[in-house]
Amino acid sequence: MEFVAGLTVWSALLYACYLQENVEIGEIAAHKLFELEPNNEQNFELLMKIYRKSAQRGSVSEAGGVVHTILDPYLPQLFMSTVEGE
């Protein structure tokens, strides 16, 4: 039985990736969440935490470059939501 995953499923998957330090699947879940709710800063923050934890244990050697590659398309939306929230 197939179903379309919604916000709850993708959010739970992203959090599980944070707990398990799974960068690869975390990026997939984060991309889906960025499409579904681009102004939710928590999704960005959790992805950053995944990268940080992974970099601390040495599995991501160029985390900064990866972060920019993935987040660049979404940064204007994040910036606007931050400015509007002030």
Residue pairs with C-beta under 8 A, 6 or more apart in sequence:
5 32
6 36
7 33
7 36
7 37
10 29
10 32
10 33
10 36
11 29
11 33
11 43
13 25
13 29
14 26
14 29
14 30
14 33
14 43
14 46
14 47
14 50
15 46
16 22
17 23
17 25
17 26
17 29
17 50
18 26
18 46
18 49
18 50
18 53
21 50
21 53
21 54
21 57
21 59
22 50
23 50
23 51
23 54
23 59
23 60
26 47
26 50
27 47
27 70
30 43
30 44
30 46
30 47
30 70
31 70
33 40
33 43
34 43
34 44
34 74
37 43
38 74
38 77
38 78
39 77
39 78
39 80
39 81
41 78
41 81
41 82
44 71
44 74
44 78
47 70
47 71
48 67
51 60
51 63
51 66
51 67
52 63
54 60
54 63
55 63
60 66
71 78
